[in-house]
Amino acid sequence: MDEDISSSSPILLDSKIVHELEPHRSHDPAKNLKRSDPFKFGSRYLKENDDVYEFNAWDHVIPDDAYYAYAEAQYASQREHPVSDFDKGRFNAEPEKWWNKFYSNNTSNFFKNRKWLHQEFPILTQLTKKGAGPARILEVGAGAGNTCFPILAENENDELSICACDFSEKAVNLVRANEKYDGAKIKAEIWDLASEDLPHGISEESVDVVLLIFVFSALNPVQWEAAVGNVWKVLKPGGQICFRDYGRGDLTQVRFKKGRLLDESFYIRGDGTRVYFFDEDELRGIWAPGDMEQSNPSSEASASCDWSENCSNPSTGGSKTRDKPTFEIVKLGADRRMLVNRQKQLKMYRCWLQGQFKKPAQTIHPG
Ligand SMILES: C[S@@+](CC[C@H](N)C(=O)[O-])C[C@H]1O[C@@H](n2cnc3c(N)ncnc32)[C@H](O)[C@@H]1O
């Protein structure tokens, strides 16, 4: 697992060097209509005459057609050799068991500390500054604490509390055992994001910010709706989500071999943990289904339904999108990076998606 880790790989193809001023924007103008403000991400742009091998990494480099063709060939091979039905059942039945194993083998040093959080999500700076007043952050999929402890280290707000949840008991124990664990400011709890209950000590509409850093990808797509519903429930009106996860076409997706595909874009790693790779518009559909419907007025649902009707939308599996929680997309973008192994003269492409979503201040309760 290598969220922010560079690694060497045999996947090596020439890249077309693209200097993008707005790296998260699609080349298809129609797709750009609803794009919002960009995140900062990195700023080492590769220009026409630069030496690619001068640095280890370049920001915002879009892979060329050859890489995409290679990726498609890999996906086709993955689809031809999916995980067996027996193993699918095994891996989907008790996902926390595999994460417990993971944390038995890897301690808190495995993930890098997420030091970029305040830069990318200024709302965290607002909540943690001196005198900001009562504020609550819920981190879901907190793992060993690589996100919550850096936030705590920067915090100057006496009235900030953090609830760090994970469905892996081993992970929660690692957070509780950390020398920086201060029970007055942080509580670690076992909680499954897709469960029917809310985390211990968290009531409805009591949270200012929910952090989802590399956790949504661990869910089975059939769990997304329950997870979004839980996040909606715990957030105060006007509360926000800080989201970062894997993007479609990331090196780690492309290099999955035979016998790893659980479902489209959804894989099982060698250690038994699951990972999904998102597309930007798919994330819009997950977090703002109502907006997607508005931007597609010809859809069957919008043509024939109103709020009270019981009608179906074929694109969303039968339920009407306007009854689903619809967050405002404050920001959403792709963070692309080309990593370079200078010694071996290799190039590798990473892609993460990052978003900031807001529960509207005036909410209509989805029924
Ligand atoms: C890739 S790790 C990321 C850890 C941490 N957010 C970070 O960035 O360092 C994913 C974490 O999500 C947890 N997780 C996976 N599915 C979950 C679920 N349904 N509910 C709560 N936590 C979950 C795993 O146990 C694991 O600790």
The ligand as an SDF file (V2000), in Angstrom:
LIG
                    3D

 27 29  0  0  0  0  0  0  0  0999 V2000
   -5.2130    3.1440    3.7540 C   0  0  0  0  0  0  0  0  0  0  0  0
   -5.5500    3.2140    5.4580 S   0  0  0  0  0  0  0  0  0  0  0  0
   -5.4830    4.9670    5.7420 C   0  0  0  0  0  0  0  0  0  0  0  0
   -5.1990    5.3350    7.1630 C   0  0  0  0  0  0  0  0  0  0  0  0
   -5.1900    6.8280    7.4560 C   0  0  0  0  0  0  0  0  0  0  0  0
   -6.4100    7.4860    7.0710 N   0  0  0  0  0  0  0  0  0  0  0  0
   -4.0040    7.4710    6.7920 C   0  0  0  0  0  0  0  0  0  0  0  0
   -4.2000    8.2100    5.8370 O   0  0  0  0  0  0  0  0  0  0  0  0
   -2.8960    7.2380    7.2280 O   0  0  0  0  0  0  0  0  0  0  0  0
   -7.2890    2.8640    5.4870 C   0  0  0  0  0  0  0  0  0  0  0  0
   -7.8620    2.7500    6.8710 C   0  0  0  0  0  0  0  0  0  0  0  0
   -9.2760    2.6960    6.7950 O   0  0  0  0  0  0  0  0  0  0  0  0
   -9.7440    1.7070    7.7010 C   0  0  0  0  0  0  0  0  0  0  0  0
  -11.0520    1.2810    7.2020 N   0  0  0  0  0  0  0  0  0  0  0  0
  -11.3030    0.5450    6.0910 C   0  0  0  0  0  0  0  0  0  0  0  0
  -12.6220    0.3460    5.9550 N   0  0  0  0  0  0  0  0  0  0  0  0
  -13.2290    0.9830    6.9920 C   0  0  0  0  0  0  0  0  0  0  0  0
  -14.5790    1.1350    7.3960 C   0  0  0  0  0  0  0  0  0  0  0  0
  -15.5690    0.5780    6.7150 N   0  0  0  0  0  0  0  0  0  0  0  0
  -14.8320    1.8770    8.5120 N   0  0  0  0  0  0  0  0  0  0  0  0
  -13.8260    2.4150    9.2190 C   0  0  0  0  0  0  0  0  0  0  0  0
  -12.5250    2.2900    8.8960 N   0  0  0  0  0  0  0  0  0  0  0  0
  -12.2310    1.5780    7.7890 C   0  0  0  0  0  0  0  0  0  0  0  0
   -8.6680    0.6430    7.7020 C   0  0  0  0  0  0  0  0  0  0  0  0
   -8.6980   -0.1510    8.8790 O   0  0  0  0  0  0  0  0  0  0  0  0
   -7.4140    1.5060    7.5950 C   0  0  0  0  0  0  0  0  0  0  0  0
   -6.9350    1.8410    8.8630 O   0  0  0  0  0  0  0  0  0  0  0  0
  1  2  1  0
  2  3  1  0
  2 10  1  0
  3  4  1  0
  4  5  1  0
  5  6  1  0
  5  7  1  0
  7  8  2  0
  7  9  1  0
 10 11  1  0
 11 12  1  0
 11 26  1  0
 12 13  1  0
 13 14  1  0
 13 24  1  0
 14 15  1  0
 14 23  1  0
 15 16  2  0
 16 17  1  0
 17 18  1  0
 17 23  2  0
 18 19  1  0
 18 20  2  0
 20 21  1  0
 21 22  2  0
 22 23  1  0
 24 25  1  0
 24 26  1  0
 26 27  1  0
M  CHG  2   2   1   9  -1
M  END
$$$$
